[in-house]
Amino acid sequence: MMSGESIPILDLRPQIAALRPDFEAAFARVLDSGQFILGPEEQAFEREAAAYLGVEHAVGLNSGTDALVIALRALGIGAGDEVITTPFTFFATAEATTLLGGTPVFVDVEPGSFNLDPARLEAAVTPRTRAILPVHLFGRPCHMDAIMAIAGRHGVKVVEDCAQSFGADWGGRRTGAIGHMGAFSFFPTKNLNAFGDGGMIATDDDELAALARMLRAHGARKKYYNEQAGYNSRLDELHAAMLRVKLPHLDAWNEGRRRAAACYNEALAGLDGLLLPDPVPGHVFHQYTVRILGGRRDAVQKALAGAGIGTMIYYPVPVHRLKLYQESHAAISCPVAESLGAEVLSLPIWPELAGTATQEQVIAALREALG
């Protein structure tokens, strides 16, 4: 980072500079092929992504939101069905259920992991529950053993929201390969990112994969022979080609994020009013998110902005408190999620940040802001 330049929350320039010749070669390959949708690059990326995750099928889609919608639709989620999920996540997680006519049921999160609390999960299961939708928030895996056990006892499906966790693992298995389906996003800020929107479903289930492929192509297994109303949701060839360049580097990038998180944790340990994320095994630190106690979060963020440090608040309003759900979910209480909304702050993180003068600048600015 050049002296005097503001520090963004994410800097993709080192990644782009290092791989620019490979990106240009991939772009030329697609350009020369004349195939731009569901061609050889997309098919190859599906095979490579499935092998990386350890699943039978990967289905490339237009976005992470489409991945959630199509995964739930493939499971038959519709009007009157309940899907249990977390209120502390991006809106798309709950939106997918709502778009299908179902009802999201919000269960509070753990204060340390920010993820769905398994201890509260089973009490939320009803005869109308069809699926559980945990989110591996900020790249930290959920307690999948407990979640899968509860789902098994009640005969419901599990769709993992892996928008922020590509490459994370729980007990030696990649997130997205543990539940019945995994939904991924390749939005440009993700750990594995495209040069625009993109998404993917992962599954071991042949029938669910076939349904997802049908739904992404207007509900047709064979072109012009549509079986039901579906979606126009394909991962473009250019995005697939770029993702193929990046995938072999993902583990190294995720390790770089872990090193950056470790540097933060070491330098910021013991500061009053600051709670740091726990570097548990398998965490890929899509975000490095701290909690600032005592009602000081907004003031600290303002001070960091004044020092040229970019930060983000993920997420200021729990989903169950959004206007869309306020009336229907008025009786829902998720005190942990509500407190997190007033305390969390995400600091700059990217794979090449660890131990640099740029990270030291962020640390110094946060120390000063905290007084």
C-alpha positions in Angstrom: 0.0 0.0 0.0 1.4 3.4 -1.0 2.1 6.0 1.7 -0.9 8.2 2.3 -3.3 5.9 0.4 -6.5 4.8 2.1 -6.6 1.2 3.1 -9.7 -0.7 1.7 -11.3 -3.5 3.5 -10.3 -5.8 0.6 -7.5 -5.2 -1.9 -7.7 -7.6 -4.9 -4.8 -5.9 -6.8 -2.0 -8.2 -5.5 -4.0 -11.2 -6.6 -4.8 -9.7 -10.0 -1.2 -8.6 -10.6 0.2 -12.0 -9.7 -2.1 -13.9 -12.0 -2.6 -11.3 -14.8 -0.9 -13.4 -17.5 -3.0 -16.4 -16.6 -6.2 -14.3 -16.6 -5.4 -12.8 -20.0 -4.7 -16.3 -21.4 -8.0 -17.6 -20.0 -9.9 -14.6 -21.5 -8.2 -15.2 -24.9 -9.1 -18.9 -24.7 -12.8 -18.1 -24.2 -12.7 -15.4 -26.8 -11.2 -17.7 -29.4 -13.7 -20.5 -28.6 -16.7 -18.4 -29.4 -18.6 -20.2 -26.7 -19.8 -18.0 -23.8 -22.5 -20.0 -21.9 -22.3 -23.6 -20.6 -19.3 -24.4 -22.7 -16.1 -26.3 -22.0 -14.7 -23.9 -19.4 -17.9 -24.1 -17.3 -18.0 -27.9 -17.5 -14.3 -28.2 -16.6 -14.8 -25.8 -13.6 -17.7 -27.9 -12.4 -15.5 -31.0 -12.4 -12.6 -29.3 -10.7 -14.7 -27.6 -8.1 -16.5 -30.9 -7.3 -13.1 -32.7 -7.0 -11.8 -29.9 -4.7 -14.9 -30.1 -2.4 -15.1 -33.9 -2.5 -18.6 -34.1 -3.9 -20.1 -35.9 -6.9 -21.7 -32.8 -8.5 -21.1 -29.1 -8.9 -23.7 -27.0 -10.7 -22.6 -23.6 -11.9 -25.1 -20.8 -11.6 -25.6 -17.1 -12.1 -25.2 -16.1 -8.4 -25.1 -17.2 -4.8 -28.7 -16.1 -4.3 -29.8 -18.3 -7.2 -27.8 -21.2 -5.6 -29.9 -20.9 -2.5 -33.2 -20.5 -4.3 -32.5 -23.4 -6.7 -31.2 -25.7 -3.9 -34.4 -25.1 -1.8 -36.6 -25.5 -4.9 -34.9 -28.8 -5.8 -35.8 -30.0 -2.3 -39.4 -29.1 -2.9 -39.6 -26.1 -0.5 -42.8 -24.1 -1.2 -45.8 -22.5 0.4 -46.4 -23.5 4.0 -42.9 -25.0 4.5 -40.6 -23.8 7.2 -36.8 -23.4 6.8 -34.8 -22.9 10.0 -31.9 -20.5 9.6 -29.9 -17.7 11.3 -31.0 -14.1 11.7 -27.4 -12.9 11.6 -26.6 -13.2 7.9 -27.0 -11.4 4.6 -30.7 -11.1 3.6 -30.4 -13.5 0.7 -30.3 -16.5 3.1 -33.9 -15.8 4.3 -35.0 -14.3 1.0 -34.5 -17.6 -0.8 -37.2 -19.2 1.3 -39.5 -16.2 1.1 -39.3 -16.2 -2.7 -40.5 -19.8 -2.8 -43.5 -19.0 -0.6 -42.0 -20.7 2.5 -41.4 -19.2 6.0 -37.9 -18.6 7.4 -37.7 -19.6 11.1 -35.0 -17.7 12.8 -32.9 -19.3 15.6 -30.4 -17.2 17.5 -26.6 -17.5 17.1 -23.7 -18.3 19.3 -22.0 -15.2 20.7 -18.5 -16.5 19.9 -18.9 -18.0 16.5 -21.8 -15.8 15.2 -23.2 -19.0 13.7 -26.5 -20.8 14.2 -26.6 -22.1 17.8 -27.2 -25.9 17.7 -28.4 -25.8 21.4 -31.4 -23.7 20.3 -32.1 -25.5 17.0 -34.1 -28.6 17.9 -36.7 -26.6 19.8 -37.5 -24.7 16.6 -38.4 -27.9 14.6 -42.1 -28.3 13.9 -44.1 -30.6 11.7 -43.8 -28.0 8.9 -40.0 -27.9 9.0 -38.6 -29.1 5.7 -35.0 -27.9 5.9 -32.2 -26.3 8.0 -30.1 -23.6 6.4 -27.0 -22.9 8.4 -24.5 -20.2 7.3 -20.8 -20.5 7.7 -20.5 -16.9 8.5 -17.3 -15.0 7.8 -15.7 -18.3 6.8 -16.1 -20.0 10.1 -17.7 -23.5 9.8 -20.8 -24.2 11.8 -21.1 -27.1 14.2 -22.2 -29.4 11.4 -22.1 -32.7 13.4 -24.8 -31.4 15.8 -26.8 -29.8 13.0 -26.8 -33.0 10.9 -27.7 -35.1 13.9 -30.7 -32.9 14.6 -31.7 -33.0 10.9 -31.4 -36.7 10.9 -33.6 -37.2 13.9 -36.4 -35.2 12.4 -36.0 -36.3 8.7 -35.3 -32.8 7.3 -32.7 -31.7 4.8 -29.7 -29.4 5.3 -28.6 -26.8 2.8 -25.3 -25.2 3.7 -24.9 -21.5 2.9 -21.3 -21.4 1.9 -21.2 -18.0 0.3 -18.4 -17.0 2.6 -16.7 -20.3 3.2 -15.2 -21.8 0.0 -12.3 -23.9 1.2 -13.3 -24.0 4.9 -13.6 -27.4 6.5 -15.3 -29.1 9.5 -13.7 -32.3 10.8 -11.8 -32.8 7.6 -14.7 -32.3 5.2 -15.2 -29.2 3.1 -18.2 -27.0 3.9 -20.8 -27.6 1.2 -20.0 -31.3 1.2 -21.5 -32.1 4.6 -25.2 -31.3 4.2 -27.5 -32.5 1.4 -26.6 -29.5 -0.7 -24.2 -26.6 -0.5 -24.8 -23.1 -2.0 -21.8 -21.0 -3.0 -21.2 -17.4 -4.2 -18.5 -16.2 -6.4 -19.2 -12.5 -5.9 -16.0 -10.5 -6.4 -15.4 -10.0 -2.6 -15.5 -13.8 -1.8 -12.5 -16.0 -1.0 -12.9 -17.6 -4.4 -14.3 -14.8 -6.6 -15.3 -14.2 -10.2 -15.1 -10.9 -12.1 -18.8 -10.5 -11.5 -21.7 -12.4 -10.1 -21.6 -16.2 -10.1 -22.7 -19.1 -7.9 -22.7 -22.9 -7.6 -24.5 -25.8 -5.9 -22.6 -28.8 -4.6 -24.2 -32.2 -3.8 -23.6 -35.9 -3.8 -27.2 -36.6 -4.7 -27.7 -37.4 -8.4 -31.4 -36.5 -8.5 -30.9 -33.2 -6.8 -28.0 -32.3 -9.1 -30.2 -33.2 -12.1 -33.1 -31.0 -10.8 -30.7 -28.1 -10.2 -29.4 -28.3 -13.8 -32.9 -28.5 -15.1 -34.0 -25.5 -13.0 -31.1 -23.3 -14.1 -32.1 -23.8 -17.7 -35.8 -22.7 -17.7 -36.9 -26.1 -16.3 -35.7 -28.1 -19.3 -33.5 -31.1 -19.2 -33.4 -31.0 -23.0 -33.6 -27.6 -24.8 -37.1 -26.6 -25.8 -38.7 -29.4 -23.8 -39.5 -27.5 -20.7 -41.0 -29.5 -17.8 -41.7 -26.7 -15.4 -41.0 -23.0 -14.9 -37.4 -22.5 -13.9 -34.7 -19.8 -14.1 -32.2 -18.4 -16.5 -29.2 -19.0 -14.2 -25.9 -20.1 -15.9 -22.3 -19.5 -14.9 -20.8 -17.7 -17.8 -17.8 -19.2 -19.6 -15.6 -16.2 -18.9 -16.3 -16.4 -15.1 -15.7 -20.1 -15.2 -12.4 -19.7 -17.0 -11.2 -17.1 -14.4 -12.4 -19.3 -11.5 -10.3 -22.1 -13.0 -7.2 -19.9 -12.8 -7.9 -19.1 -9.2 -9.0 -22.4 -7.7 -5.5 -23.9 -7.5 -4.4 -20.9 -5.5 -7.3 -20.9 -3.0 -5.8 -23.0 -0.2 -2.7 -20.7 -0.2 -4.9 -17.6 -0.2 -7.0 -19.0 2.7 -3.8 -19.7 4.6 -2.7 -16.1 4.0 -6.0 -15.0 5.5 -5.4 -17.1 8.5 -1.9 -15.6 9.0 -3.4 -12.1 8.7 -6.0 -13.0 11.4 -3.3 -14.4 13.6 -1.3 -11.2 13.3 -4.4 -9.2 14.3 -5.2 -11.5 17.3 -1.6 -11.3 18.6 -1.4 -7.5 18.3 -4.9 -6.8 19.6 -5.1 -9.3 22.4 -6.0 -7.9 25.8 -7.4 -4.6 24.7 -10.4 -3.5 26.9 -13.8 -3.5 25.2 -12.6 -5.6 22.3 -13.5 -9.2 21.6 -11.5 -11.0 18.9 -12.5 -13.9 16.6 -11.4 -17.3 17.6 -9.1 -19.0 15.0 -10.7 -22.4 15.1 -9.6 -25.1 12.7 -11.1 -24.9 9.3 -11.8 -21.1 9.5 -11.0 -19.3 6.2 -11.6 -15.7 7.5 -13.7 -14.3 4.7 -14.0 -11.4 7.1 -12.0 -10.6 10.2 -14.8 -9.4 12.5 -14.3 -8.0 16.0 -16.9 -7.0 18.6 -16.5 -3.5 20.1 -18.3 -3.3 23.5 -19.8 -0.5 25.5 -21.7 1.2 22.7 -18.5 2.5 21.1 -18.6 0.7 17.7 -19.8 3.5 15.6 -17.4 6.0 17.1 -14.5 3.6 16.6 -15.6 3.1 13.0 -15.7 6.8 12.4 -12.2 7.3 13.9 -10.8 4.5 11.7 -12.4 6.2 8.6 -10.7 9.4 9.7 -7.4 7.6 9.7 -8.1 6.2 6.2 -9.0 2.7 7.3 -11.9 1.0 5.5 -14.2 -1.1 7.6 -17.7 -2.7 7.2 -20.5 -3.6 9.5 -21.8 -7.1 8.7 -24.7 -6.9 9.7 -26.3 -3.9 11.4 -29.9 -5.2 11.4 -30.6 -8.9 12.1 -32.8 -10.3 9.3 -35.8 -10.9 11.6 -35.9 -7.2 12.4 -36.0 -6.1 8.7 -39.2 -4.4 7.6 -40.2 -7.4 5.5 -40.3 -9.7 8.6 -41.1 -7.3 11.4 -44.8 -8.0 11.6 -44.7 -11.8 10.9 -41.8 -12.4 13.2 -42.7 -9.8 15.9 -42.6 -12.5 18.6 -39.2 -13.8 17.7 -36.4 -12.9 20.1 -32.8 -13.4 19.1 -30.9 -11.3 21.7 -27.4 -12.4 20.7 -28.0 -11.5 17.0 -29.4 -8.2 18.1 -26.5 -7.3 20.3 -24.0 -8.3 17.6 -25.7 -5.9 15.1 -24.6 -3.1 17.4 -21.1 -4.3 18.2 -19.5 -6.0 15.1 -16.9 -4.4 12.9 -15.0 -6.0 10.1 -11.4 -4.9 9.5 -9.4 -5.1 6.3 -8.2 -8.6 5.4 -6.9 -10.2 2.3 -4.3 -13.0 1.7 -1.3 -10.8 1.2 -1.9 -8.5 4.2 -0.3 -10.5 7.0 2.6 -8.8 8.7 2.8 -5.9 6.3 3.2 -2.2 7.1 -0.4 -1.9 5.9 -1.7 -4.2 8.6 0.5 -2.5 11.2 -1.2 0.8 10.2 -4.7 -0.8 10.8 -3.6 -2.1 14.1 -2.2 1.2 15.3 -5.3 3.1 14.2 -7.6 0.7 16.0 -5.5 0.9 19.2 -5.7 4.6 19.1 -9.4 4.6 18.4 -10.0 2.4 21.4 -7.9 4.7 23.5 
